[in-house]
Structure formats: structure tokens, C-alpha cells
Amino acid sequence: MVIREYQPTDCKEILRLFYDTVHSVNLKDYAEEQLAVWATGKEDQEEWNRSLLGHYSLVAIADEIVIGFGDIDQSGYLDRLYIHRDYQRKGTASAICNKLEQTVIGKIVTHASVTARPFFEKRGYKVINEQQVERKGIVLKNYVMEKYRYNNGL
């Protein structure tokens, strides 16, 4: 596995990975109608590309395909972290997250899905609150989570 910075040519494959991951990995924690509004399959590629370029964004490559991606902004908001369903629990998310977190000293915040919450808890994130996010009239539960990273890397 190689982790490198995001390139605009990755966007189409990232969007496909996002859709496939949400509709397979998150299926155990969310209803199909929730998944349909979370990842519609019609995401705006230009908007995603602009967002990923505006953040520190990484992609993981293995077997010549994108197997994961994640991004964090300058404020310490870890926006997205998605791993291909066939590469779950193999260290990909941890490797990406390690590199993203290293760019921040201070508070790191993420909005974790029900599925992702245990992963972030194992990394030392604490739940600040549960929230209900509405998309197209459908409510999805997630968690505002945060942790602090100090100069010594803790």
C-alpha cells in the first residue's frame, strides 16, 4: 500500500469508492433510505475536487486502485475517511488517519458515523455529542468526536 497526496485525477475513483463503501460497509448501521441520501451516486465531482484540493487530502493505493482516502482542513476538522470494503480492518484507515492527524497540533474534530465511532474511539477520540443530520427529509445519526494532539504526538 502506498499513501500519497490527492490528485484531481483521483476524484472519479474516490467518488465511486465513497458510494460503494457507504452502501456496503455502513449497511449494518443505517437503513437503505439513509444510505441513499448519504451517498446518492450523483455527487458533484467538481465540488468534491475543489474540497479535496482545499484540504490536506490523502489516498491509499494498492493493487493499482484507490483503496481509501481521507482529508483534514486547516482547523483540524477531519472531514472524510473512507476505506474500500475489501480492505477494511487491514490498517489502511489507521495509516491515513496517522498522517492526517500529524498535520494538527491541538484539537481534531470529526463527525463519525455509527459505523466509524469504534474506530475513532480506539484512536482516543471522545464523543462530544450525538447529532441527527437531516438530508432530503431523512435523518441520519452521527457523533461529533474530538481528540487533542500535542507537540509530543500524543
Backbone as a printed PyTorch tensor [residue, N CA C, xyz], in Angstrom:
tensor([[[  0.8550,  -1.1860,   0.0000],
         [  0.0000,   0.0000,   0.0000],
         [  0.8940,   1.2390,   0.0000]],

        [[  0.5190,   2.1930,  -0.8170],
         [  1.2000,   3.4820,  -0.8790],
         [  0.1780,   4.5610,  -0.5210]],

        [[  0.5930,   5.4920,   0.3280],
         [ -0.2710,   6.6320,   0.6400],
         [  0.3870,   7.8690,   0.0480]],

        [[ -0.3900,   8.5980,  -0.7260],
         [  0.1320,   9.8060,  -1.3620],
         [ -0.9210,  10.8970,  -1.3160]],

        [[ -0.5010,  12.1050,  -1.6560],
         [ -1.4450,  13.2200,  -1.6860],
         [ -2.4360,  13.0470,  -2.8390]],

        [[ -3.6270,  13.5410,  -2.5920],
         [ -4.7060,  13.5160,  -3.5800],
         [ -4.3190,  14.2850,  -4.8390]],

        [[ -4.7590,  13.7610,  -5.9780],
         [ -4.6190,  14.4330,  -7.2690],
         [ -6.0000,  14.4930,  -7.9210]],

        [[ -6.2910,  15.5640,  -8.6710],
         [ -7.6060,  15.6700,  -9.3030],
         [ -8.0070,  14.4520, -10.1410]],

        [[ -7.0420,  13.7510, -10.7000],
         [ -7.3640,  12.5550, -11.4870],
         [ -7.9090,  11.4160, -10.6190]],

        [[ -7.7930,  11.5350,  -9.2950],
         [ -8.3230,  10.5210,  -8.3700],
         [ -9.8190,  10.6830,  -8.1110]],

        [[-10.3630,  11.8440,  -8.4200],
         [-11.7000,  12.2020,  -7.9370],
         [-12.7890,  11.2150,  -8.3620]],

        [[-12.7980,  10.8410,  -9.6160],
         [-13.8530,   9.9440, -10.0970],
         [-13.8090,   8.6030,  -9.3500]],

        [[-12.6080,   8.0640,  -9.1570],
         [-12.4650,   6.7930,  -8.4510],
         [-12.8210,   6.9450,  -6.9680]],

        [[-12.4830,   8.0850,  -6.3900],
         [-12.8310,   8.3540,  -4.9930],
         [-14.3470,   8.4100,  -4.8100]],

        [[-15.0310,   9.0500,  -5.7350],
         [-16.4870,   9.1270,  -5.6450],
         [-17.1230,   7.7440,  -5.7510]],

        [[-16.5850,   6.9100,  -6.5960],
         [-17.0950,   5.5390,  -6.7120],
         [-16.8290,   4.7750,  -5.4070]],

        [[-15.6310,   4.9250,  -4.8440],
         [-15.2940,   4.2700,  -3.5820],
         [-16.2070,   4.7690,  -2.4640]],

        [[-16.4340,   6.0670,  -2.4010],
         [-17.3340,   6.6530,  -1.4030],
         [-18.7160,   6.0020,  -1.4850]],

        [[-19.2960,   5.9800,  -2.6640],
         [-20.6270,   5.4050,  -2.8430],
         [-20.6420,   3.9220,  -2.4350]],

        [[-19.6970,   3.1540,  -2.9640],
         [-19.6630,   1.7160,  -2.6870],
         [-19.4520,   1.4260,  -1.2040]],

        [[-18.5830,   2.2040,  -0.5580],
         [-18.2980,   1.9870,   0.8640],
         [-19.5280,   2.2850,   1.7130]],

        [[-20.1490,   3.4180,   1.4780],
         [-21.3450,   3.7790,   2.2520],
         [-22.4230,   2.7100,   2.0900]],

        [[-22.6320,   2.2560,   0.8600],
         [-23.7280,   1.3180,   0.5890],
         [-23.4070,  -0.1290,   0.9540]],

        [[-22.1720,  -0.4200,   1.3460],
         [-21.8440,  -1.7840,   1.7710],
         [-21.4300,  -1.8090,   3.2430]],

        [[-20.4060,  -1.0550,   3.6020],
         [-19.8710,  -1.0890,   4.9680],
         [-20.8550,  -0.5170,   5.9820]],

        [[-21.5560,   0.5430,   5.6220],
         [-22.4670,   1.2020,   6.5670],
         [-23.8630,   0.5800,   6.5960]],

        [[-24.1000,  -0.4080,   5.7770],
         [-25.4180,  -1.0470,   5.6840],
         [-25.8530,  -1.6980,   6.9920]],

        [[-24.8960,  -2.1160,   7.8110],
         [-25.2590,  -2.7700,   9.0750],
         [-25.7810,  -1.7790,  10.1090]],

        [[-25.4860,  -0.4840,   9.9300],
         [-25.8530,   0.5200,  10.9320],
         [-26.8920,   1.5310,  10.4620]],

        [[-27.1840,   1.5460,   9.1770],
         [-28.1220,   2.5220,   8.6120],
         [-29.0730,   1.8250,   7.6460]],

        [[-30.2910,   2.3490,   7.5630],
         [-31.2890,   1.8130,   6.6320],
         [-30.9350,   2.2310,   5.2010]],

        [[-31.4150,   1.4760,   4.2470],
         [-31.1190,   1.7690,   2.8390],
         [-31.5490,   3.1770,   2.4420]],

        [[-32.6710,   3.6600,   2.9710],
         [-33.1170,   5.0160,   2.6220],
         [-32.1340,   6.0630,   3.1650]],

        [[-31.5060,   5.7700,   4.3000],
         [-30.4960,   6.6830,   4.8480],
         [-29.2450,   6.6780,   3.9690]],

        [[-28.8320,   5.5020,   3.5430],
         [-27.6510,   5.3900,   2.6860],
         [-27.8770,   6.0990,   1.3530]],

        [[-29.0960,   6.0280,   0.8590],
         [-29.4210,   6.6370,  -0.4360],
         [-29.2850,   8.1620,  -0.4220]],

        [[-29.5230,   8.7960,   0.7300],
         [-29.3680,  10.2580,   0.7980],
         [-27.9600,  10.6510,   1.2430]],

        [[-27.2470,   9.7340,   1.8710],
         [-25.8720,   9.9810,   2.2990],
         [-24.9510,   9.9620,   1.0740]],

        [[-25.0660,   8.9160,   0.2830],
         [-24.2620,   8.7700,  -0.9320],
         [-25.2270,   8.4850,  -2.0710]],

        [[-25.5180,   9.5160,  -2.8190],
         [-26.5500,   9.4140,  -3.8590],
         [-26.0460,   8.7890,  -5.1500]],

        [[-24.7380,   8.8340,  -5.3630],
         [-24.1860,   8.4070,  -6.6440],
         [-24.1920,   9.5460,  -7.6460]],

        [[-24.7020,  10.7020,  -7.2190],
         [-24.7660,  11.8800,  -8.0970],
         [-24.0320,  13.0570,  -7.4760]],

        [[-23.0080,  12.7710,  -6.6770],
         [-22.2420,  13.8310,  -6.0420],
         [-21.5680,  14.6820,  -7.1190]],

        [[-21.4010,  15.9400,  -6.8130],
         [-20.8000,  16.9000,  -7.7390],
         [-19.2780,  16.7150,  -7.7340]],

        [[-18.7470,  16.1720,  -8.8230],
         [-17.3170,  15.8720,  -8.8970],
         [-16.4730,  17.1380,  -8.7940]],

        [[-16.8980,  18.2250,  -9.4060],
         [-16.1440,  19.4820,  -9.3190],
         [-16.1000,  19.9940,  -7.8790]],

        [[-17.2230,  19.8960,  -7.1820],
         [-17.2850,  20.3470,  -5.7880],
         [-16.3860,  19.4890,  -4.8960]],

        [[-16.4250,  18.1750,  -5.0910],
         [-15.5670,  17.2850,  -4.3080],
         [-14.0980,  17.5800,  -4.5980]],

        [[-13.7540,  17.7380,  -5.8640],
         [-12.3720,  18.0210,  -6.2390],
         [-11.8970,  19.3170,  -5.5830]],

        [[-12.7170,  20.3330,  -5.6330],
         [-12.3730,  21.6320,  -5.0180],
         [-12.1620,  21.4660,  -3.5080]],

        [[-13.0590,  20.7270,  -2.8610],
         [-12.9520,  20.5000,  -1.4270],
         [-11.6870,  19.7100,  -1.0830]],

        [[-11.4320,  18.6340,  -1.8100],
         [-10.2530,  17.8090,  -1.5420],
         [ -8.9570,  18.5760,  -1.7980]],

        [[ -8.9410,  19.4320,  -2.8080],
         [ -7.7630,  20.2630,  -3.0720],
         [ -7.5740,  21.3320,  -1.9990]],

        [[ -8.6680,  21.7840,  -1.3890],
         [ -8.6110,  22.8080,  -0.3540],
         [ -8.2000,  22.2740,   1.0040]],

        [[ -8.2110,  20.9590,   1.1640],
         [ -7.8250,  20.2980,   2.4080],
         [ -6.5190,  19.5390,   2.1760]],

        [[ -5.9360,  19.0530,   3.2610],
         [ -4.8390,  18.1020,   3.1330],
         [ -5.5150,  16.7580,   2.9130]],

        [[ -5.4060,  16.2230,   1.7090],
         [ -6.1470,  15.0250,   1.3110],
         [ -5.1810,  13.9460,   0.8540]],

        [[ -5.4200,  12.7400,   1.3260],
         [ -4.5610,  11.6060,   1.0190],
         [ -5.3710,  10.4770,   0.3990]],

        [[ -4.7050,   9.7040,  -0.4470],
         [ -5.3080,   8.4930,  -0.9970],
         [ -4.3660,   7.3260,  -0.7320]],

        [[ -4.9450,   6.1700,  -0.4970],
         [ -4.1770,   4.9310,  -0.3410],
         [ -4.3830,   4.1130,  -1.6030]],

        [[ -3.2710,   3.6290,  -2.1540],
         [ -3.2960,   2.8550,  -3.3860],
         [ -2.7500,   1.4570,  -3.0980]],

        [[ -3.4450,   0.4480,  -3.5810],
         [ -2.9690,  -0.9380,  -3.5250],
         [ -3.5580,  -1.6640,  -4.7170]],

        [[ -2.8350,  -2.5970,  -5.2330],
         [ -3.3180,  -3.3570,  -6.3900],
         [ -3.7610,  -2.4220,  -7.5190]],

        [[ -3.0700,  -1.2800,  -7.6380],
         [ -3.3090,  -0.2870,  -8.6850],
         [ -4.6850,   0.3780,  -8.6340]],

        [[ -5.3230,   0.3310,  -7.4600],
         [ -6.6080,   1.0220,  -7.2950],
         [ -6.5780,   1.8520,  -6.0180]],

        [[ -7.4600,   2.8340,  -5.9530],
         [ -7.6310,   3.6110,  -4.7290],
         [ -8.4090,   2.7360,  -3.7560]],

        [[ -7.7960,   2.4650,  -2.5900],
         [ -8.4620,   1.6190,  -1.5910],
         [ -8.9350,   2.4290,  -0.3870]],

        [[ -8.5960,   3.7140,  -0.3650],
         [ -9.0390,   4.5500,   0.7390],
         [ -8.6350,   5.9920,   0.5090]],

        [[ -9.3120,   6.8850,   1.2280],
         [ -8.9580,   8.2960,   1.1650],
         [ -9.4400,   8.9850,   2.4290]],

        [[ -8.8240,  10.1070,   2.7110],
         [ -9.2230,  10.9030,   3.8530],
         [ -8.7230,  12.3220,   3.6820]],

        [[ -9.3460,  13.2460,   4.4140],
         [ -8.9110,  14.6410,   4.3340],
         [ -9.1650,  15.3610,   5.6450]],

        [[ -8.3710,  16.4040,   5.8540],
         [ -8.4740,  17.2260,   7.0520],
         [ -8.2390,  18.6680,   6.6290]],

        [[ -8.9510,  19.5970,   7.2580],
         [ -8.7550,  21.0000,   6.8910],
         [ -7.8110,  21.6850,   7.8860]],

        [[ -7.5390,  22.9500,   7.6480],
         [ -6.5770,  23.6870,   8.4730],
         [ -7.0460,  23.8950,   9.9070]],

        [[ -8.3440,  23.8080,  10.1420],
         [ -8.8630,  23.9920,  11.5020],
         [ -8.7600,  22.7190,  12.3440]],

        [[ -8.3870,  21.5980,  11.7020],
         [ -8.3340,  20.3220,  12.4110],
         [ -9.6000,  19.4950,  12.2580]],

        [[-10.4530,  19.8620,  11.3070],
         [-11.6730,  19.0920,  11.0530],
         [-11.3450,  17.9510,  10.0970]],

        [[-11.4000,  16.7210,  10.6090],
         [-11.1780,  15.5380,   9.7890],
         [-12.5090,  15.2500,   9.0960]],

        [[-12.5790,  15.6090,   7.8340],
         [-13.8450,  15.6200,   7.1110],
         [-14.2680,  14.2260,   6.6620]],

        [[-13.4370,  13.5740,   5.8740],
         [-13.8140,  12.2840,   5.2860],
         [-12.7270,  11.2540,   5.5410]],

        [[-13.1490,  10.0160,   5.7380],
         [-12.2380,   8.8760,   5.8400],
         [-13.0380,   7.6570,   5.4050]],

        [[-12.7320,   7.1590,   4.2130],
         [-13.4670,   6.0230,   3.6530],
         [-12.4870,   4.9970,   3.1130]],

        [[-12.7700,   3.7320,   3.4030],
         [-11.9070,   2.6330,   3.0010],
         [-12.7350,   1.6030,   2.2280]],

        [[-12.1970,   1.1520,   1.1120],
         [-12.8330,   0.1460,   0.2590],
         [-13.2740,  -1.0580,   1.0990]],

        [[-14.4350,  -1.5750,   0.7960],
         [-14.9980,  -2.6700,   1.6000],
         [-14.0850,  -3.8970,   1.6680]],

        [[-13.3060,  -4.1530,   0.6340],
         [-12.4160,  -5.3180,   0.6310],
         [-11.1070,  -5.0710,   1.3810]],

        [[-10.8930,  -3.8570,   1.8610],
         [ -9.6570,  -3.5090,   2.5570],
         [ -9.9240,  -3.0300,   3.9840]],

        [[-11.0990,  -3.3300,   4.5070],
         [-11.4450,  -2.9780,   5.8820],
         [-10.5950,  -3.7980,   6.8500]],

        [[-10.2520,  -3.1940,   7.9850],
         [ -9.5410,  -3.8670,   9.0770],
         [ -8.1660,  -4.4040,   8.6650]],

        [[ -7.5010,  -3.6700,   7.7640],
         [ -6.1570,  -4.0610,   7.3310],
         [ -5.1400,  -2.9500,   7.5760]],

        [[ -5.5300,  -1.9410,   8.3640],
         [ -4.5980,  -0.8770,   8.7100],
         [ -4.6270,   0.3330,   7.7960]],

        [[ -5.4410,   0.3030,   6.7640],
         [ -5.4860,   1.4140,   5.8080],
         [ -6.0120,   2.6830,   6.4620]],

        [[ -7.1280,   2.5780,   7.1610],
         [ -7.7050,   3.7690,   7.8100],
         [ -6.7400,   4.3280,   8.8480]],

        [[ -6.1020,   3.4710,   9.6090],
         [ -5.1470,   3.9320,  10.6230],
         [ -3.9650,   4.6360,   9.9750]],

        [[ -3.4560,   4.0860,   8.8850],
         [ -2.3100,   4.6950,   8.2080],
         [ -2.6600,   6.0820,   7.6590]],

        [[ -3.8280,   6.2090,   7.0420],
         [ -4.2580,   7.5080,   6.5240],
         [ -4.4730,   8.4770,   7.6820]],

        [[ -5.1950,   8.0080,   8.6930],
         [ -5.5200,   8.8580,   9.8350],
         [ -4.2550,   9.3350,  10.5520]],

        [[ -3.2540,   8.4710,  10.7000],
         [ -1.9930,   8.8700,  11.3260],
         [ -1.3850,  10.0650,  10.6090]],

        [[ -1.3580,  10.0070,   9.2950],
         [ -0.7590,  11.0930,   8.5060],
         [ -1.6050,  12.3720,   8.5690]],

        [[ -2.9160,  12.2220,   8.5460],
         [ -3.7820,  13.3970,   8.6350],
         [ -3.6290,  14.0720,   9.9960]],

        [[ -3.6560,  13.2770,  11.0430],
         [ -3.5610,  13.8310,  12.3970],
         [ -2.2200,  14.5180,  12.6510]],

        [[ -1.1600,  14.0600,  12.0050],
         [  0.1660,  14.6540,  12.2050],
         [  0.2430,  16.1000,  11.7280]],

        [[ -0.7230,  16.5240,  10.9430],
         [ -0.7060,  17.9040,  10.4350],
         [ -1.3010,  18.8950,  11.4320]],

        [[ -1.8310,  18.3820,  12.5550],
         [ -2.5410,  19.2270,  13.5100],
         [ -1.8770,  19.1660,  14.8750]],

        [[ -1.7380,  20.3110,  15.4880],
         [ -1.3990,  20.3710,  16.9060],
         [ -2.5900,  21.0600,  17.5580]],

        [[ -3.1880,  20.3850,  18.5190],
         [ -4.3900,  20.9130,  19.1580],
         [ -5.5680,  20.0090,  18.8990]],

        [[ -6.7290,  20.6050,  18.7870],
         [ -7.9810,  19.8470,  18.6960],
         [ -8.2260,  19.3360,  17.2770]],

        [[ -8.5920,  18.0650,  17.2000],
         [ -9.0290,  17.4360,  15.9520],
         [-10.4760,  17.0230,  16.1710]],

        [[-11.3360,  17.3910,  15.2340],
         [-12.7680,  17.1000,  15.3280],
         [-13.1920,  16.2930,  14.1090]],

        [[-14.0740,  15.3430,  14.3210],
         [-14.6860,  14.6260,  13.2130],
         [-16.1510,  14.3790,  13.5350]],

        [[-16.9380,  14.1550,  12.5040],
         [-18.3350,  13.7450,  12.6550],
         [-18.3820,  12.2930,  12.2120]],

        [[-18.3460,  11.3840,  13.1590],
         [-18.2250,   9.9590,  12.8840],
         [-19.5810,   9.2950,  12.7430]],

        [[-19.6780,   8.4310,  11.7620],
         [-20.8860,   7.6260,  11.6110],
         [-20.9710,   6.6220,  12.7540]],

        [[-22.1230,   6.0030,  12.8850],
         [-22.2930,   4.9290,  13.8650],
         [-21.2430,   3.8490,  13.5960]],

        [[-21.0080,   3.5560,  12.3260],
         [-20.0550,   2.5270,  11.9230],
         [-18.6300,   2.8990,  12.3130]],

        [[-18.2660,   4.1630,  12.1340],
         [-16.8860,   4.6070,  12.3610],
         [-16.5770,   4.9380,  13.8230]],

        [[-17.5940,   5.1120,  14.6330],
         [-17.3630,   5.5250,  16.0220],
         [-16.3550,   4.6410,  16.7660]],

        [[-16.4740,   3.3000,  16.7220],
         [-15.5000,   2.4730,  17.4520],
         [-14.0610,   2.6830,  16.9720]],

        [[-13.8650,   2.8730,  15.6840],
         [-12.5300,   3.1360,  15.1410],
         [-11.9320,   4.3900,  15.7770]],

        [[-12.7150,   5.4600,  15.7960],
         [-12.2140,   6.7140,  16.3500],
         [-12.0260,   6.6220,  17.8680]],

        [[-12.9000,   5.9080,  18.5480],
         [-12.7280,   5.7300,  19.9980],
         [-11.4150,   5.0210,  20.3080]],

        [[-11.0640,   4.0150,  19.5130],
         [ -9.7990,   3.3010,  19.7160],
         [ -8.5990,   4.2230,  19.4930]],

        [[ -8.7950,   5.2810,  18.7310],
         [ -7.7160,   6.2390,  18.4600],
         [ -7.6850,   7.3630,  19.4990]],

        [[ -8.5520,   7.2840,  20.5030],
         [ -8.5270,   8.2780,  21.5630],
         [ -9.5080,   9.4220,  21.4160]],

        [[-10.3850,   9.3520,  20.4230],
         [-11.4130,  10.3780,  20.2580],
         [-12.5080,  10.1550,  21.2900]],

        [[-13.0800,  11.2360,  21.7630],
         [-14.1880,  11.1930,  22.7180],
         [-15.4420,  11.7510,  22.0530]],

        [[-16.5890,  11.1520,  22.3690],
         [-17.8600,  11.6560,  21.8490],
         [-18.2050,  12.9310,  22.6040]],

        [[-18.4290,  13.9960,  21.8650],
         [-18.8580,  15.2700,  22.4480],
         [-20.3810,  15.3050,  22.4880]],

        [[-20.9870,  14.8950,  21.3960],
         [-22.4400,  14.7490,  21.3840],
         [-22.8940,  13.9410,  20.1800]],

        [[-24.0840,  13.3760,  20.3360],
         [-24.7450,  12.6780,  19.2310],
         [-25.5540,  13.7220,  18.4880]],

        [[-25.5880,  13.6100,  17.1680],
         [-26.4170,  14.5480,  16.4250],
         [-27.2410,  13.8190,  15.3690]],

        [[-28.3290,  14.4620,  15.0260],
         [-29.2260,  13.9650,  13.9870],
         [-29.0810,  14.9070,  12.7940]],

        [[-28.5880,  14.3760,  11.6950],
         [-28.3740,  15.1710,  10.4910],
         [-29.4850,  14.8450,   9.5030]],

        [[-30.1250,  15.8830,   8.9820],
         [-31.2170,  15.6570,   8.0350],
         [-30.7520,  15.9190,   6.6120]],

        [[-31.0320,  14.9550,   5.7400],
         [-30.7410,  15.0970,   4.3110],
         [-31.9710,  14.6570,   3.5490]],

        [[-32.5270,  15.5920,   2.7930],
         [-33.7160,  15.3150,   1.9740],
         [-34.8340,  14.6870,   2.7980]],

        [[-35.0150,  15.1860,   4.0210],
         [-36.0910,  14.7180,   4.8830],
         [-35.7990,  13.4300,   5.6310]],

        [[-34.6280,  12.8590,   5.4300],
         [-34.2350,  11.6200,   6.1000],
         [-33.1890,  11.9650,   7.1580]],

        [[-33.3450,  11.4080,   8.3550],
         [-32.4400,  11.7070,   9.4670],
         [-31.3910,  10.6020,   9.6030]],

        [[-30.1410,  11.0320,   9.7560],
         [-29.0300,  10.1180,   9.9920],
         [-28.3500,  10.5010,  11.3030]],

        [[-28.0120,   9.5100,  12.0960],
         [-27.3210,   9.7600,  13.3600],
         [-25.8170,   9.6930,  13.1250]],

        [[-25.0960,  10.6550,  13.7250],
         [-23.6470,  10.5550,  13.7960],
         [-23.1720,  11.1880,  15.0890]],

        [[-21.8740,  11.2100,  15.2870],
         [-21.3020,  11.6830,  16.5430],
         [-20.2240,  12.7320,  16.2860]],

        [[-20.3290,  13.8500,  16.9850],
         [-19.2420,  14.8190,  16.9930],
         [-18.2240,  14.2580,  17.9750]],

        [[-17.0110,  14.0350,  17.4710],
         [-15.9530,  13.4560,  18.2930],
         [-14.7170,  14.3300,  18.1880]],

        [[-13.9230,  14.3450,  19.2570],
         [-12.6960,  15.1290,  19.2070],
         [-11.6010,  14.4780,  20.0280]],

        [[-10.3940,  14.8620,  19.6880],
         [ -9.2250,  14.4870,  20.4750],
         [ -8.2110,  15.6050,  20.3380]],

        [[ -7.2310,  15.5890,  21.1940],
         [ -6.1830,  16.6090,  21.1740],
         [ -4.8560,  15.9510,  20.8430]],

        [[ -4.1180,  16.6170,  20.0010],
         [ -2.7700,  16.1690,  19.6550],
         [ -1.8160,  17.2750,  20.0810]],

        [[ -0.8040,  16.8680,  20.8190],
         [  0.1620,  17.8440,  21.3480],
         [  1.4940,  17.7140,  20.6370]],

        [[  2.4110,  18.5900,  20.9190],
         [  3.7180,  18.5960,  20.2620],
         [  4.4320,  17.2530,  20.3160]],

        [[  4.2310,  16.5220,  21.3800],
         [  4.9300,  15.2340,  21.5140],
         [  4.2160,  14.0960,  20.7830]],

        [[  3.1770,  14.4200,  20.0140],
         [  2.4990,  13.4190,  19.2050],
         [  1.3960,  12.6550,  19.9020]],

        [[  1.1160,  12.9830,  21.1510],
         [  0.0670,  12.2570,  21.8820],
         [ -1.3020,  12.8210,  21.6130]]])
